[in-house]
Structure formats: C-alpha cells, structure tokens
Amino acid sequence: MAFHSWADRPFEARDRLRTLLSRHYRLEQFDLFFAPSLHVARILLSQLFLRQEQMRNQTRYATHYPVTELHVLPAVPLMAGNINFIAHVELPHGRVRSLLTCQQQGVVDVSESFASVLHEEVIAQAGLFVARLDHHADLPGGLVLVALRTADFSTLVRSELRLFEQGLPLNAPVLAALGRVREPDWRLYNHARVEAIALNAPVLLASSHTPGMPFASFSLPQTLLATLSPASDLEIGLQQGYLLVRASQRGGARRQTNLTPQILSRVQALFSPGGKSEKRE
C-alpha cells in the first residue's frame, strides 16, 4: 500500500500531509487541521468556540487566562453553541458571495473555491475556512480541511482544536491523500473557468452562475431535467430545478483556461436528439 511506512505513525502522517498542503496551496499563514466530514468539522468548531466564549465570560470574575489568550475573531457568530457554515460559492445558482459577508455570518465553506480560480482570493481574505479536498484539489474523499489564520487565533484555541483532531479516525483518508499526492498525474488546481452561456436551440436557456466559475449552472423545469441521465460531470437537481455542468482543467496555480466553448457544446449535446443519455466518465 502507498505510504505503508506511515501506517503505524498516524500523527506523523497527518503532519506530513499538513506540510505538503501548506506548501502546495500557499497556506503558510494558516494552521491546518483535518476532519472526516463537514458535519464533524462543524461540531468541533462549535464546541471549540462555545468553550472559548464560556472562558471569556469567566474572566469577568477571575483572571485564570489573559484576555489575549482567549481571543476569537469577532466575525465568527456563535448561536447557542452552533456555528453556521456559509458557502463562498452558493449552489445551485453558482453565485460568489463576498468573503467578508460570509465571515460575518459564520464560518466560510470554500469547498467550491479552494484550489480553483478563486484560490488566491480565499487565502488572501479568509481568516477561518473549511474545505472538502475531494472537489477541486482532486484528493480522495473523507477528508475536510480546517484552516485558521495563525495571527488571528490564540495558541490556546489552536492547541485545543489540535487535541480534538487527534481523537478523530483519519488514518485511512490521510494515507490515501498522501498516496494521491505522490501520483505523477496529480495536478494541484482546477483552473477551468466558464463564462456566461446562452442558448436559443435546441432549447432556450441562460446560465445563472457568476462568470468565471469552473462550472455552468442553469435553472430548468423538472420536465426537461427528467429527460437527462446522470454523468460524472453533471449534477441534476430535479426537485430544486437546476442543472450544474462541471468543467475541469488540471494544472498550476496561476493559470486559467476558458472552457466555455466545451461546456456550451456539452449542453447543446445534452438537449439534442440522441444526446440525453450521453455520459462522460
């Protein structure tokens, strides 16, 4: 098995993956943590910030902790022990929210922007974010990245989160990610971009996504969506009435590749006679 030497040293494997991700994705200003899912990450962060809030309240009556050691970003709202995850790229419509606005409402989820054409914006502006690594980073599933900008959070906050992380079952996904990073065909970024799309034939439709995203999104009636078959590059929201067509072009950090013509052709083929069952693997 790839990275068999790490199998008996899980904490070293996590640290190795942290180092690789930090270097590859320019995350040197962040402290990195892992979780097996967004759900678990939300629980961990909610518990962490609830504890910190409780300790900050205690300092009104005692001085066990310096105020500087209890610093938490004021832009991370905590309601009854729960933190909301706010998507940087709102699906299914594909609209990009301001990172400042996201952080005023909760913890920003950058799963649809990390390792994409929006990556530089994320690392420049986000103070705390979560991201699934099986999206644009092209790493195996079962691994979510939690990143805290080191200068914005105290040592106490980051140490407690590290303790929480150590109790999570992450060995298998971490080893799988380390193995994927070593594969010669792995490329760090999805630098595809898709501009606005409008079609008059074979059907009348216009995209709803923010131009420049690595996908195109369309609002469509259920009757039309029901004629489509699943495919690896399609997300069909029958009940919500949307079609998402993903674009992928793997490569380096600062490149952008306009795949609008290819996505336009793909959409045309979907609604052309004989094209409804077409699949792309």
TITIFI-793287 format. One record per residue (C-alpha): x, z, y; residue in three letters. Coordinates in Angstrom, 2 decimals, padded with zeros to 5 digits. Each point is the difference from the previous one (the first is absolute). Layout:
{c1 = X, c3 = Z, c2 = Y, residu = Ala}
...
***
This chain:
{c1 = 000.00, c3 = 000.00, c2 = 000.00, residu = Met}
{c1 = 001.21, c3 = -000.78, c2 = 003.54, residu = Ala}
{c1 = 001.66, c3 = 002.97, c2 = 001.67, residu = Phe}
{c1 = 000.04, c3 = 001.95, c2 = -003.26, residu = His}
{c1 = 002.80, c3 = 002.14, c2 = 001.47, residu = Ser}
{c1 = -002.49, c3 = 001.40, c2 = 002.52, residu = Trp}
{c1 = -002.63, c3 = 000.94, c2 = -002.59, residu = Ala}
{c1 = 001.33, c3 = 003.53, c2 = -000.48, residu = Asp}
{c1 = 000.73, c3 = 000.51, c2 = 003.71, residu = Arg}
{c1 = -003.36, c3 = -000.56, c2 = 001.72, residu = Pro}
{c1 = 000.89, c3 = 001.64, c2 = 003.31, residu = Phe}
{c1 = 003.17, c3 = -002.06, c2 = 000.28, residu = Glu}
{c1 = -002.04, c3 = -003.12, c2 = -000.75, residu = Ala}
{c1 = -002.39, c3 = 000.83, c2 = 002.84, residu = Arg}
{c1 = 002.90, c3 = 000.56, c2 = 002.38, residu = Asp}
{c1 = 001.57, c3 = -003.29, c2 = -001.05, residu = Arg}
{c1 = -003.26, c3 = -001.85, c2 = 000.67, residu = Leu}
{c1 = -000.33, c3 = 001.77, c2 = 003.35, residu = Arg}
{c1 = 003.48, c3 = -001.19, c2 = 000.97, residu = Thr}
{c1 = -000.73, c3 = -003.60, c2 = -001.04, residu = Leu}
{c1 = -003.33, c3 = -000.16, c2 = 001.83, residu = Leu}
{c1 = 001.49, c3 = 001.57, c2 = 003.10, residu = Ser}
{c1 = 002.77, c3 = -002.60, c2 = 000.11, residu = Arg}
{c1 = -002.08, c3 = -003.02, c2 = -000.97, residu = His}
{c1 = -002.91, c3 = 000.74, c2 = 002.35, residu = Tyr}
{c1 = 001.95, c3 = 001.54, c2 = 002.91, residu = Arg}
{c1 = -001.54, c3 = 003.44, c2 = -000.40, residu = Leu}
{c1 = 003.06, c3 = 002.03, c2 = 000.96, residu = Glu}
{c1 = -001.99, c3 = 001.89, c2 = 002.64, residu = Gln}
{c1 = -002.55, c3 = 001.18, c2 = -002.59, residu = Phe}
{c1 = -000.06, c3 = 002.59, c2 = -002.75, residu = Asp}
{c1 = -001.55, c3 = -001.65, c2 = -003.08, residu = Leu}
{c1 = -002.27, c3 = 001.49, c2 = -002.64, residu = Phe}
{c1 = -001.95, c3 = -001.40, c2 = -002.96, residu = Phe}
{c1 = -003.48, c3 = 000.48, c2 = -001.42, residu = Ala}
{c1 = -001.76, c3 = -001.68, c2 = -002.95, residu = Pro}
{c1 = -003.00, c3 = -001.14, c2 = 002.09, residu = Ser}
{c1 = -001.47, c3 = 000.02, c2 = 003.48, residu = Leu}
{c1 = -002.50, c3 = 002.62, c2 = -001.18, residu = His}
{c1 = 002.76, c3 = 002.40, c2 = -001.04, residu = Val}
{c1 = 001.94, c3 = -000.71, c2 = 003.20, residu = Ala}
{c1 = -003.07, c3 = 000.94, c2 = 002.05, residu = Arg}
{c1 = -000.37, c3 = 003.28, c2 = -001.89, residu = Ile}
{c1 = 003.68, c3 = 000.88, c2 = 000.47, residu = Leu}
{c1 = 000.02, c3 = -000.74, c2 = 003.72, residu = Leu}
{c1 = -003.30, c3 = 001.78, c2 = 000.55, residu = Ser}
{c1 = 001.28, c3 = 003.14, c2 = -001.71, residu = Gln}
{c1 = 003.33, c3 = -000.21, c2 = 001.81, residu = Leu}
{c1 = -001.51, c3 = -000.26, c2 = 003.48, residu = Phe}
{c1 = -002.64, c3 = 002.61, c2 = -000.76, residu = Leu}
{c1 = 002.75, c3 = 002.46, c2 = -000.92, residu = Arg}
{c1 = 001.93, c3 = -000.87, c2 = 003.12, residu = Gln}
{c1 = -003.08, c3 = 000.50, c2 = 002.16, residu = Glu}
{c1 = -000.63, c3 = 003.36, c2 = -001.60, residu = Gln}
{c1 = 003.58, c3 = 001.09, c2 = 000.64, residu = Met}
{c1 = -000.16, c3 = -001.17, c2 = 003.60, residu = Arg}
{c1 = -003.10, c3 = 002.13, c2 = 000.47, residu = Asn}
{c1 = 001.80, c3 = 003.00, c2 = -001.47, residu = Gln}
{c1 = 002.73, c3 = -000.24, c2 = 002.63, residu = Thr}
{c1 = -002.52, c3 = 001.23, c2 = 002.53, residu = Arg}
{c1 = 000.32, c3 = 003.39, c2 = -001.68, residu = Tyr}
{c1 = 003.42, c3 = -000.13, c2 = -001.63, residu = Ala}
{c1 = 003.35, c3 = -001.71, c2 = 000.49, residu = Thr}
{c1 = 001.00, c3 = -000.83, c2 = -003.57, residu = His}
{c1 = 000.63, c3 = -003.65, c2 = 000.87, residu = Tyr}
{c1 = 001.41, c3 = -001.51, c2 = 003.20, residu = Pro}
{c1 = -002.48, c3 = -002.29, c2 = 001.69, residu = Val}
{c1 = 002.45, c3 = -002.91, c2 = -000.37, residu = Thr}
{c1 = -000.06, c3 = 000.46, c2 = -003.77, residu = Glu}
{c1 = -003.78, c3 = -000.42, c2 = -000.06, residu = Leu}
{c1 = -000.12, c3 = -003.21, c2 = 001.98, residu = His}
{c1 = -002.55, c3 = -002.53, c2 = -001.22, residu = Val}
{c1 = -000.84, c3 = -003.24, c2 = 001.77, residu = Leu}
{c1 = -003.04, c3 = 000.65, c2 = 002.19, residu = Pro}
{c1 = -001.22, c3 = -003.53, c2 = -000.90, residu = Ala}
{c1 = -000.77, c3 = 001.05, c2 = -003.61, residu = Val}
{c1 = -003.58, c3 = 001.36, c2 = 000.10, residu = Pro}
{c1 = -000.92, c3 = 002.50, c2 = -002.68, residu = Leu}
{c1 = -003.66, c3 = 000.67, c2 = -000.68, residu = Met}
{c1 = -000.84, c3 = 002.80, c2 = -002.43, residu = Ala}
{c1 = 003.19, c3 = -000.59, c2 = -001.96, residu = Gly}
{c1 = -000.48, c3 = -003.74, c2 = -000.35, residu = Asn}
{c1 = 002.01, c3 = -002.83, c2 = 001.54, residu = Ile}
{c1 = -001.42, c3 = -003.48, c2 = 000.37, residu = Asn}
{c1 = 002.03, c3 = -003.06, c2 = -000.94, residu = Phe}
{c1 = -000.52, c3 = -002.72, c2 = 002.60, residu = Ile}
{c1 = 000.89, c3 = -003.55, c2 = -001.05, residu = Ala}
{c1 = 002.38, c3 = -001.80, c2 = 002.35, residu = His}
{c1 = -001.49, c3 = -003.30, c2 = -001.21, residu = Val}
{c1 = -003.74, c3 = 000.41, c2 = -000.43, residu = Glu}
{c1 = -001.44, c3 = -001.81, c2 = -003.01, residu = Leu}
{c1 = -001.96, c3 = -002.04, c2 = -000.82, residu = Pro}
{c1 = -000.07, c3 = -001.54, c2 = 003.47, residu = His}
{c1 = 003.78, c3 = 000.11, c2 = 000.37, residu = Gly}
{c1 = 000.18, c3 = 001.43, c2 = 003.50, residu = Arg}
{c1 = 003.16, c3 = 001.80, c2 = 001.14, residu = Val}
{c1 = -000.53, c3 = 003.37, c2 = 001.63, residu = Arg}
{c1 = 002.34, c3 = 001.56, c2 = 002.54, residu = Ser}
{c1 = 002.37, c3 = 002.43, c2 = -001.72, residu = Leu}
{c1 = -000.49, c3 = 002.44, c2 = 002.86, residu = Leu}
{c1 = -003.76, c3 = -000.06, c2 = -000.55, residu = Thr}
{c1 = 000.44, c3 = 000.46, c2 = -003.76, residu = Cys}
{c1 = 002.24, c3 = 003.02, c2 = 000.47, residu = Gln}
{c1 = -002.47, c3 = 001.62, c2 = 002.38, residu = Gln}
{c1 = -002.63, c3 = -000.16, c2 = -002.75, residu = Gln}
{c1 = 002.07, c3 = 001.05, c2 = -003.02, residu = Gly}
{c1 = 002.90, c3 = -001.18, c2 = -002.15, residu = Val}
{c1 = 000.60, c3 = -003.73, c2 = 000.18, residu = Val}
{c1 = -000.18, c3 = -001.94, c2 = -003.27, residu = Asp}
{c1 = 002.34, c3 = -003.00, c2 = 000.33, residu = Val}
{c1 = -000.47, c3 = -001.35, c2 = -003.53, residu = Ser}
{c1 = -001.04, c3 = -003.38, c2 = 001.43, residu = Glu}
{c1 = 002.83, c3 = -000.16, c2 = 002.56, residu = Ser}
{c1 = 003.06, c3 = 001.66, c2 = -001.60, residu = Phe}
{c1 = 002.53, c3 = -002.65, c2 = -001.12, residu = Ala}
{c1 = -002.03, c3 = -002.71, c2 = 001.76, residu = Ser}
{c1 = 000.26, c3 = -001.77, c2 = 003.34, residu = Val}
{c1 = -001.19, c3 = 003.28, c2 = 001.60, residu = Leu}
{c1 = 002.80, c3 = 002.10, c2 = -001.51, residu = His}
{c1 = 002.10, c3 = 000.31, c2 = 003.15, residu = Glu}
{c1 = -003.02, c3 = 001.20, c2 = 001.97, residu = Glu}
{c1 = -000.64, c3 = 002.69, c2 = -002.62, residu = Val}
{c1 = 003.51, c3 = 001.44, c2 = -000.03, residu = Ile}
{c1 = 000.30, c3 = -000.16, c2 = 003.78, residu = Ala}
{c1 = -003.28, c3 = 001.75, c2 = 000.85, residu = Gln}
{c1 = -001.24, c3 = 002.10, c2 = -002.93, residu = Ala}
{c1 = 000.90, c3 = 003.67, c2 = -000.21, residu = Gly}
{c1 = -001.67, c3 = 000.61, c2 = -003.35, residu = Leu}
{c1 = -001.32, c3 = -002.61, c2 = -002.40, residu = Phe}
{c1 = -000.95, c3 = -000.63, c2 = -003.62, residu = Val}
{c1 = 000.31, c3 = -003.30, c2 = -001.86, residu = Ala}
{c1 = -000.68, c3 = -001.36, c2 = -003.45, residu = Arg}
{c1 = 003.18, c3 = -001.65, c2 = -001.22, residu = Leu}
{c1 = -001.71, c3 = -002.46, c2 = -002.36, residu = Asp}
{c1 = -001.31, c3 = -002.08, c2 = 002.90, residu = His}
{c1 = 002.49, c3 = -001.90, c2 = 002.16, residu = His}
{c1 = 003.07, c3 = 001.87, c2 = -001.30, residu = Ala}
{c1 = -000.69, c3 = -001.44, c2 = -003.48, residu = Asp}
{c1 = 000.88, c3 = 003.19, c2 = -001.87, residu = Leu}
{c1 = -001.86, c3 = 001.28, c2 = -003.10, residu = Pro}
{c1 = -003.26, c3 = 001.87, c2 = 000.46, residu = Gly}
{c1 = -000.47, c3 = 003.75, c2 = -000.10, residu = Gly}
{c1 = 002.28, c3 = 000.78, c2 = 002.94, residu = Leu}
{c1 = -000.98, c3 = 000.80, c2 = 003.60, residu = Val}
{c1 = 002.55, c3 = 000.56, c2 = 002.74, residu = Leu}
{c1 = -000.50, c3 = 002.84, c2 = 002.50, residu = Val}
{c1 = 002.33, c3 = -000.29, c2 = 003.00, residu = Ala}
{c1 = 000.47, c3 = 002.60, c2 = 002.74, residu = Leu}
{c1 = 002.12, c3 = -000.78, c2 = 003.04, residu = Arg}
{c1 = 002.69, c3 = 002.67, c2 = -000.27, residu = Thr}
{c1 = 000.18, c3 = 000.77, c2 = 003.71, residu = Ala}
{c1 = -003.76, c3 = 000.67, c2 = 000.20, residu = Asp}
{c1 = -000.33, c3 = 002.57, c2 = -002.79, residu = Phe}
{c1 = 001.71, c3 = 003.31, c2 = -000.62, residu = Ser}
{c1 = 002.31, c3 = 000.75, c2 = -002.91, residu = Thr}
{c1 = -002.63, c3 = 002.41, c2 = -001.29, residu = Leu}
{c1 = -002.69, c3 = -002.69, c2 = -000.17, residu = Val}
{c1 = 002.27, c3 = -002.46, c2 = -001.78, residu = Arg}
{c1 = 001.34, c3 = 002.62, c2 = -002.42, residu = Ser}
{c1 = -003.49, c3 = 001.04, c2 = -001.04, residu = Glu}
{c1 = -001.03, c3 = -003.59, c2 = -000.57, residu = Leu}
{c1 = 003.10, c3 = -000.51, c2 = -002.17, residu = Arg}
{c1 = -001.02, c3 = 003.00, c2 = -002.10, residu = Leu}
{c1 = -003.48, c3 = -001.45, c2 = -000.43, residu = Phe}
{c1 = 001.48, c3 = -003.35, c2 = -001.04, residu = Glu}
{c1 = 002.22, c3 = 001.58, c2 = -002.66, residu = Gln}
{c1 = -003.06, c3 = 001.15, c2 = -001.93, residu = Gly}
{c1 = -001.46, c3 = -003.52, c2 = -000.25, residu = Leu}
{c1 = 000.28, c3 = -002.21, c2 = -003.14, residu = Pro}
{c1 = 001.99, c3 = -002.87, c2 = 001.50, residu = Leu}
{c1 = 002.72, c3 = -000.72, c2 = -002.55, residu = Asn}
{c1 = -001.48, c3 = -003.18, c2 = -001.50, residu = Ala}
{c1 = -000.91, c3 = -001.77, c2 = 003.29, residu = Pro}
{c1 = 003.31, c3 = 000.99, c2 = 001.60, residu = Val}
{c1 = 001.99, c3 = -001.40, c2 = -002.93, residu = Leu}
{c1 = -002.13, c3 = -003.14, c2 = 000.04, residu = Ala}
{c1 = 000.66, c3 = -000.44, c2 = 003.73, residu = Ala}
{c1 = 003.75, c3 = 000.48, c2 = -000.48, residu = Leu}
{c1 = -000.09, c3 = -002.62, c2 = -002.72, residu = Gly}
{c1 = -001.91, c3 = -002.45, c2 = 002.19, residu = Arg}
{c1 = 002.47, c3 = 000.40, c2 = 002.87, residu = Val}
{c1 = 002.80, c3 = -001.06, c2 = -002.36, residu = Arg}
{c1 = -001.74, c3 = -003.19, c2 = -001.12, residu = Glu}
{c1 = 001.58, c3 = -003.13, c2 = 001.53, residu = Pro}
{c1 = -003.35, c3 = -001.53, c2 = 000.97, residu = Asp}
{c1 = -001.13, c3 = 003.02, c2 = 002.06, residu = Trp}
{c1 = -000.34, c3 = -000.75, c2 = 003.71, residu = Arg}
{c1 = -000.64, c3 = 002.80, c2 = 002.47, residu = Leu}
{c1 = -002.61, c3 = -001.48, c2 = 002.31, residu = Tyr}
{c1 = -003.10, c3 = -002.13, c2 = 000.01, residu = Asn}
{c1 = 000.58, c3 = -001.99, c2 = 003.19, residu = His}
{c1 = -003.02, c3 = -002.28, c2 = -000.36, residu = Ala}
{c1 = -002.32, c3 = -000.40, c2 = 002.97, residu = Arg}
{c1 = -003.37, c3 = -001.72, c2 = 000.25, residu = Val}
{c1 = -001.51, c3 = -001.12, c2 = 003.29, residu = Glu}
{c1 = -003.73, c3 = -000.39, c2 = 000.73, residu = Ala}
{c1 = -001.82, c3 = -002.37, c2 = -002.35, residu = Ile}
{c1 = -003.19, c3 = -001.95, c2 = 000.62, residu = Ala}
{c1 = -001.71, c3 = -002.42, c2 = -002.40, residu = Leu}
{c1 = -002.87, c3 = -002.40, c2 = 000.49, residu = Asn}
{c1 = 000.02, c3 = -001.41, c2 = -003.53, residu = Ala}
{c1 = -000.66, c3 = 000.49, c2 = -002.85, residu = Pro}
{c1 = -001.54, c3 = 003.14, c2 = 001.61, residu = Val}
{c1 = -000.17, c3 = 001.35, c2 = 003.54, residu = Leu}
{c1 = 002.11, c3 = 003.12, c2 = 000.43, residu = Leu}
{c1 = 002.49, c3 = 001.69, c2 = 002.33, residu = Ala}
{c1 = 002.54, c3 = 002.69, c2 = -000.76, residu = Ser}
{c1 = -000.42, c3 = 003.53, c2 = 001.38, residu = Ser}
{c1 = 003.56, c3 = 001.32, c2 = -000.44, residu = His}
{c1 = 002.47, c3 = 000.60, c2 = 002.82, residu = Thr}
{c1 = 002.21, c3 = -003.12, c2 = 000.15, residu = Pro}
{c1 = 003.40, c3 = 000.58, c2 = -001.55, residu = Gly}
{c1 = -001.08, c3 = 002.13, c2 = -002.94, residu = Met}
{c1 = 001.24, c3 = -000.75, c2 = -003.55, residu = Pro}
{c1 = -003.55, c3 = -000.90, c2 = -001.01, residu = Phe}
{c1 = -003.16, c3 = -001.63, c2 = 001.27, residu = Ala}
{c1 = -003.34, c3 = 001.79, c2 = -000.01, residu = Ser}
{c1 = -003.49, c3 = -001.54, c2 = 000.15, residu = Phe}
{c1 = -003.49, c3 = 001.45, c2 = 000.29, residu = Ser}
{c1 = -002.21, c3 = -001.92, c2 = -002.44, residu = Leu}
{c1 = -003.50, c3 = 000.29, c2 = -001.47, residu = Pro}
{c1 = -000.31, c3 = 001.51, c2 = -003.46, residu = Gln}
{c1 = -001.47, c3 = -003.21, c2 = -001.39, residu = Thr}
{c1 = 003.18, c3 = -001.87, c2 = 000.90, residu = Leu}
{c1 = 002.33, c3 = 002.75, c2 = -001.19, residu = Leu}
{c1 = -001.81, c3 = 000.13, c2 = -003.33, residu = Ala}
{c1 = 001.16, c3 = -003.54, c2 = -000.74, residu = Thr}
{c1 = 003.68, c3 = 001.03, c2 = 000.10, residu = Leu}
{c1 = 002.11, c3 = 001.17, c2 = -002.92, residu = Ser}
{c1 = 002.65, c3 = 002.75, c2 = 000.21, residu = Pro}
{c1 = 003.62, c3 = -001.02, c2 = 000.54, residu = Ala}
{c1 = 003.24, c3 = 001.83, c2 = 000.69, residu = Ser}
{c1 = 000.07, c3 = -001.02, c2 = 003.67, residu = Asp}
{c1 = -003.69, c3 = 000.67, c2 = 000.70, residu = Leu}
{c1 = -002.01, c3 = 003.11, c2 = 000.77, residu = Glu}
{c1 = -003.72, c3 = -000.62, c2 = -000.23, residu = Ile}
{c1 = -002.22, c3 = 002.66, c2 = 001.56, residu = Gly}
{c1 = -003.40, c3 = -001.04, c2 = -001.28, residu = Leu}
{c1 = -001.90, c3 = 003.01, c2 = 001.31, residu = Gln}
{c1 = 001.89, c3 = 000.17, c2 = 003.30, residu = Gln}
{c1 = -000.20, c3 = -003.76, c2 = 000.52, residu = Gly}
{c1 = 003.64, c3 = -000.96, c2 = 000.44, residu = Tyr}
{c1 = 002.74, c3 = -002.15, c2 = -001.48, residu = Leu}
{c1 = 003.69, c3 = 000.89, c2 = 000.41, residu = Leu}
{c1 = 002.59, c3 = -002.66, c2 = -000.83, residu = Val}
{c1 = 003.50, c3 = 001.43, c2 = -000.20, residu = Arg}
{c1 = 003.21, c3 = -001.83, c2 = 000.91, residu = Ala}
{c1 = 003.46, c3 = 000.82, c2 = -001.32, residu = Ser}
{c1 = 003.45, c3 = -001.19, c2 = 000.94, residu = Gln}
{c1 = 002.78, c3 = 002.30, c2 = -001.11, residu = Arg}
{c1 = 003.21, c3 = 000.32, c2 = 001.96, residu = Gly}
{c1 = 001.93, c3 = 001.88, c2 = 002.64, residu = Gly}
{c1 = -001.07, c3 = 002.27, c2 = 002.83, residu = Ala}
{c1 = 000.07, c3 = -002.15, c2 = 003.12, residu = Arg}
{c1 = -001.51, c3 = -003.19, c2 = -001.35, residu = Arg}
{c1 = -003.59, c3 = -001.13, c2 = 000.39, residu = Gln}
{c1 = -001.49, c3 = -002.91, c2 = -001.92, residu = Thr}
{c1 = -003.23, c3 = -001.59, c2 = 001.15, residu = Asn}
{c1 = -002.10, c3 = -000.63, c2 = -003.12, residu = Leu}
{c1 = -003.17, c3 = -000.98, c2 = 001.85, residu = Thr}
{c1 = -000.06, c3 = -003.56, c2 = -001.40, residu = Pro}
{c1 = 000.35, c3 = 001.27, c2 = -003.57, residu = Gln}
{c1 = -002.74, c3 = 002.60, c2 = 000.43, residu = Ile}
{c1 = -002.24, c3 = -002.57, c2 = 001.68, residu = Leu}
{c1 = 000.45, c3 = -002.32, c2 = -002.98, residu = Ser}
{c1 = -000.66, c3 = 002.88, c2 = -002.37, residu = Arg}
{c1 = -003.29, c3 = 000.85, c2 = 001.73, residu = Val}
{c1 = -001.08, c3 = -003.63, c2 = 000.08, residu = Gln}
{c1 = 000.68, c3 = -000.29, c2 = -003.72, residu = Ala}
{c1 = -002.05, c3 = 003.13, c2 = -000.71, residu = Leu}
{c1 = -003.14, c3 = -001.54, c2 = 001.43, residu = Phe}
{c1 = 000.57, c3 = -003.55, c2 = -001.14, residu = Ser}
{c1 = -001.76, c3 = -001.32, c2 = -003.13, residu = Pro}
{c1 = 001.95, c3 = 001.18, c2 = -003.03, residu = Gly}
{c1 = 002.04, c3 = 002.50, c2 = 002.01, residu = Gly}
{c1 = -002.09, c3 = 003.15, c2 = -000.45, residu = Lys}
{c1 = 001.63, c3 = 001.07, c2 = -003.24, residu = Ser}
{c1 = 003.52, c3 = -000.80, c2 = 001.07, residu = Glu}
{c1 = 002.41, c3 = 002.86, c2 = -000.55, residu = Lys}
{c1 = 003.46, c3 = 000.66, c2 = 001.32, residu = Arg}
{c1 = 002.25, c3 = 002.27, c2 = -002.02, residu = Glu}
***
